[in-house]
Amino acid sequence: MSSTDAGAKERHWEKTRNLTYVVLALWALFAIIIPWFANALNSFTFLGFPLGYYMCVQGSLIAFVVLIWVQNWRQDQIDDEYGVSD
């Protein structure tokens, strides 16, 4: 393995690791932080439901699906950038 290949692999891993950290932080926000403040959010309504309830029941699920999609899309871009194949 040449030093160029090693550098490219290191940059690929750095971008992948950073993407993972961002996704985990957003996951924690929607899975832990928002439900923690559900009572405070219940003073607002969304589609006739208290916002805290809505975010815990529907909003977090929507956020998780979007997170999965964005992570896969971005990881594919990172893999293509560094020539990593399936």
N, CA, C and O of each residue as an XYZ file, in Angstrom:
344
protein
N       0.843     -1.174      0.000
C       0.000      0.000      0.000
C       0.887      1.236      0.000
O       1.813      1.350      0.803
N       0.597      2.148     -0.899
C       1.392      3.369     -0.971
C       0.891      4.377      0.050
O      -0.190      4.235      0.621
N       1.714      5.405      0.262
C       1.334      6.429      1.232
C       0.110      7.210      0.758
O      -0.671      7.699      1.574
N      -0.059      7.328     -0.573
C      -1.233      8.011     -1.123
C      -2.495      7.229     -0.800
O      -3.508      7.810     -0.411
N      -2.434      5.893     -0.963
C      -3.580      5.043     -0.631
C      -3.893      5.116      0.856
O      -5.058      5.179      1.248
N      -2.863      5.108      1.675
C      -3.072      5.181      3.123
C      -3.692      6.523      3.504
O      -4.562      6.580      4.373
N      -3.255      7.588      2.866
C      -3.828      8.910      3.142
C      -5.279      8.994      2.712
O      -6.109      9.577      3.410
N      -5.584      8.408      1.559
C      -6.966      8.412      1.070
C      -7.864      7.594      1.993
O      -8.994      7.991      2.278
N      -7.363      6.455      2.458
C      -8.147      5.632      3.380
C      -8.378      6.366      4.696
O      -9.456      6.274      5.284
N      -7.367      7.092      5.153
C      -7.504      7.862      6.394
C      -8.529      8.975      6.233
O      -9.337      9.195      7.136
N      -8.519      9.684      5.108
C      -9.505     10.747      4.867
C     -10.911     10.162      4.725
O     -11.882     10.737      5.217
N     -11.011      9.013      4.046
C     -12.300      8.334      3.918
C     -12.835      7.980      5.302
O     -13.999      8.239      5.608
N     -11.989      7.392      6.130
C     -12.432      7.005      7.468
C     -12.784      8.241      8.304
O     -13.742      8.202      9.077
N     -12.036      9.326      8.165
C     -12.319     10.547      8.913
C     -13.702     11.101      8.548
O     -14.472     11.485      9.428
N     -14.010     11.139      7.256
C     -15.327     11.631      6.835
C     -16.433     10.693      7.293
O     -17.491     11.146      7.730
N     -16.197      9.390      7.198
C     -17.190      8.414      7.651
C     -17.420      8.543      9.152
O     -18.561      8.505      9.614
N     -16.352      8.692      9.905
C     -16.456      8.835     11.368
C     -17.210     10.110     11.732
O     -18.071     10.088     12.612
N     -16.896     11.223     11.066
C     -17.585     12.476     11.346
C     -19.072     12.390     11.012
O     -19.906     12.907     11.755
N     -19.406     11.740      9.900
C     -20.798     11.532      9.545
C     -21.506     10.723     10.625
O     -22.632     11.042     11.006
N     -20.853      9.687     11.115
C     -21.432      8.863     12.168
C     -21.671      9.670     13.433
O     -22.716      9.521     14.068
N     -20.723     10.521     13.813
C     -20.900     11.364     15.002
C     -22.089     12.305     14.850
O     -22.860     12.486     15.792
N     -22.243     12.900     13.681
C     -23.358     13.822     13.449
C     -24.685     13.073     13.526
O     -25.633     13.546     14.152
N     -24.752     11.911     12.894
C     -25.986     11.128     12.911
C     -26.311     10.676     14.331
O     -27.473     10.722     14.735
N     -25.321     10.244     15.090
C     -25.557      9.840     16.478
C     -26.026     11.004     17.338
O     -26.890     10.831     18.198
N     -25.469     12.180     17.118
C     -25.900     13.364     17.876
C     -27.358     13.701     17.540
O     -28.143     14.011     18.437
N     -27.719     13.644     16.265
C     -29.107     13.911     15.880
C     -30.042     12.827     16.405
O     -31.162     13.121     16.824
N     -29.592     11.591     16.385
C     -30.390     10.502     16.949
C     -30.646     10.765     18.440
O     -31.774     10.612     18.909
N     -29.615     11.155     19.177
C     -29.773     11.448     20.601
C     -30.749     12.599     20.806
O     -31.554     12.571     21.736
N     -30.686     13.599     19.956
C     -31.610     14.727     20.048
C     -33.055     14.251     19.935
O     -33.894     14.616     20.758
N     -33.347     13.443     18.926
C     -34.722     13.004     18.697
C     -35.155     11.854     19.602
O     -36.352     11.680     19.832
N     -34.225     11.072     20.117
C     -34.585      9.933     20.953
C     -34.565     10.254     22.444
O     -35.287      9.623     23.215
N     -33.756     11.217     22.860
C     -33.587     11.476     24.295
C     -33.951     12.907     24.672
O     -34.740     13.124     25.591
N     -33.387     13.879     23.975
C     -33.535     15.284     24.360
C     -34.971     15.771     24.175
O     -35.561     16.313     25.109
N     -35.535     15.587     22.994
C     -36.899     16.075     22.745
C     -37.913     15.385     23.658
O     -38.758     16.074     24.230
N     -37.872     14.044     23.826
C     -38.817     13.440     24.775
C     -38.628     13.947     26.217
O     -39.590     14.015     26.982
N     -37.413     14.296     26.575
C     -37.151     14.818     27.921
C     -37.941     16.109     28.168
O     -38.391     16.362     29.286
N     -38.104     16.914     27.129
C     -38.816     18.182     27.239
C     -40.251     18.092     26.706
O     -40.837     19.115     26.352
N     -40.818     16.897     26.644
C     -42.153     16.723     26.069
C     -43.206     17.529     26.822
O     -44.096     18.104     26.197
N     -43.125     17.583     28.139
C     -44.125     18.340     28.894
C     -44.100     19.816     28.529
O     -45.153     20.438     28.391
N     -42.926     20.376     28.372
C     -42.816     21.785     27.996
C     -43.336     22.008     26.578
O     -43.937     23.043     26.292
N     -43.106     21.036     25.690
C     -43.568     21.166     24.311
C     -45.084     21.006     24.191
O     -45.676     21.436     23.201
N     -45.714     20.391     25.191
C     -47.155     20.152     25.123
C     -47.978     21.433     25.184
O     -49.183     21.398     24.938
N     -47.359     22.551     25.503
C     -48.101     23.806     25.505
C     -48.389     24.285     24.070
O     -49.195     25.193     23.868
N     -47.734     23.677     23.090
C     -47.981     23.964     21.675
C     -48.721     22.777     21.062
O     -48.629     21.657     21.565
N     -49.445     23.019     19.992
C     -50.134     21.924     19.314
C     -49.679     21.847     17.859
O     -49.245     22.835     17.267
N     -49.793     20.638     17.303
C     -49.486     20.397     15.898
C     -50.518     19.401     15.383
O     -50.618     18.287     15.897
N     -51.277     19.794     14.381
C     -52.351     18.968     13.826
C     -53.352     18.535     14.898
O     -53.922     17.447     14.824
N     -53.557     19.389     15.883
C     -54.517     19.102     16.944
C     -53.973     18.270     18.086
O     -54.695     18.008     19.048
N     -52.718     17.844     18.008
C     -52.110     17.044     19.065
C     -51.120     17.898     19.851
O     -50.520     18.812     19.285
N     -50.936     17.623     21.139
C     -49.877     18.325     21.867
C     -48.524     18.045     21.191
O     -48.238     16.906     20.823
N     -47.707     19.071     21.032
C     -46.457     18.933     20.278
C     -45.516     17.900     20.892
O     -44.875     17.144     20.161
N     -45.422     17.855     22.213
C     -44.554     16.858     22.854
C     -44.976     15.445     22.519
O     -44.141     14.593     22.215
N     -46.269     15.200     22.575
C     -46.794     13.880     22.222
C     -46.504     13.576     20.758
O     -46.014     12.496     20.427
N     -46.806     14.532     19.883
C     -46.604     14.329     18.453
C     -45.138     14.032     18.142
O     -44.839     13.122     17.370
N     -44.223     14.799     18.743
C     -42.792     14.595     18.467
C     -42.325     13.230     18.966
O     -41.484     12.599     18.327
N     -42.853     12.769     20.089
C     -42.438     11.460     20.608
C     -43.022     10.314     19.793
O     -42.369      9.288     19.605
N     -44.244     10.484     19.311
C     -44.911      9.391     18.620
C     -44.622      9.379     17.122
O     -44.289      8.333     16.564
N     -44.747     10.527     16.470
C     -44.586     10.573     15.027
C     -43.313     11.275     14.585
O     -42.614     10.801     13.689
N     -43.017     12.396     15.210
C     -41.879     13.201     14.775
C     -40.557     12.465     14.854
O     -39.732     12.567     13.947
N     -40.348     11.716     15.946
C     -39.074     10.995     16.083
C     -38.965      9.891     15.034
O     -37.880      9.650     14.504
N     -40.068      9.222     14.731
C     -40.018      8.174     13.704
C     -39.691      8.756     12.336
O     -38.896      8.195     11.583
N     -40.312      9.882     12.028
C     -40.013     10.543     10.763
C     -38.546     10.959     10.724
O     -37.865     10.776      9.715
N     -38.069     11.519     11.831
C     -36.672     11.954     11.902
C     -35.719     10.775     11.724
O     -34.697     10.914     11.052
N     -36.028      9.619     12.309
C     -35.151      8.449     12.187
C     -35.092      7.954     10.744
O     -34.022      7.593     10.256
N     -36.231      7.936     10.064
C     -36.245      7.499      8.656
C     -35.433      8.472      7.806
O     -34.662      8.051      6.945
N     -35.605      9.766      8.045
C     -34.840     10.764      7.295
C     -33.350     10.628      7.604
O     -32.521     10.729      6.700
N     -33.001     10.401      8.873
C     -31.593     10.218      9.242
C     -30.981      9.022      8.518
O     -29.858      9.105      8.020
N     -31.704      7.925      8.458
C     -31.199      6.739      7.762
C     -30.960      7.049      6.290
O     -29.921      6.697      5.731
N     -31.935      7.713      5.668
C     -31.809      8.044      4.251
C     -30.621      8.976      4.001
O     -29.827      8.742      3.090
N     -30.503     10.029      4.806
C     -29.419     11.003      4.622
C     -28.058     10.359      4.870
O     -27.107     10.612      4.131
N     -27.964      9.526      5.906
C     -26.682      8.872      6.176
C     -26.273      7.971      5.011
O     -25.116      7.990      4.591
N     -27.203      7.191      4.492
C     -26.871      6.319      3.360
C     -26.494      7.118      2.124
O     -25.538      6.774      1.429
N     -27.237      8.180      1.844
C     -26.951      9.033      0.691
C     -25.571      9.667      0.822
O     -24.785      9.656     -0.126
N     -25.279     10.219      1.996
C     -23.983     10.884      2.202
C     -22.835      9.874      2.204
O     -21.762     10.159      1.673
N     -23.050      8.699      2.795
C     -21.997      7.686      2.811
C     -21.694      7.205      1.399
O     -20.536      6.953      1.068
N     -22.710      7.075      0.570
C     -22.473      6.714     -0.834
C     -21.621      7.772     -1.531
O     -20.737      7.434     -2.319
N     -21.880      9.050     -1.247
C     -21.066     10.117     -1.829
C     -19.621     10.013     -1.356
O     -18.696     10.148     -2.156
N     -19.421      9.774     -0.066
C     -18.061      9.646      0.483
C     -17.355      8.453     -0.160
O     -16.196      8.559     -0.561
N     -18.053      7.316     -0.258
C     -17.457      6.120     -0.880
C     -17.088      6.372     -2.333
O     -16.016      5.963     -2.779
N     -17.970      7.044     -3.080
C     -17.676      7.357     -4.478
C     -16.480      8.302     -4.598
O     -15.656      8.164     -5.502
N     -16.400      9.250     -3.685
C     -15.298     10.231     -3.722
C     -13.942      9.548     -3.567
O     -12.962      9.971     -4.179
N     -13.878      8.494     -2.752
C     -12.619      7.827     -2.496
C     -12.494      6.474     -3.194
O     -11.562      5.718     -2.920
N     -13.435      6.166     -4.100
C     -13.326      4.956     -4.899
C     -13.535      3.677     -4.124
O     -13.005      2.629     -4.495
N     -14.292      3.750     -3.062
C     -14.603      2.554     -2.277
C     -15.835      1.928     -2.886
O     -16.857      2.595     -3.050
N     -15.752      0.646     -3.225
C     -16.898     -0.031     -3.836
C     -17.535     -0.976     -2.841
O     -16.970     -1.289     -1.793
N     -18.733     -1.423     -3.200
C     -19.489     -2.338     -2.334
C     -18.807     -3.668     -2.195
O     -19.311     -4.550     -1.501
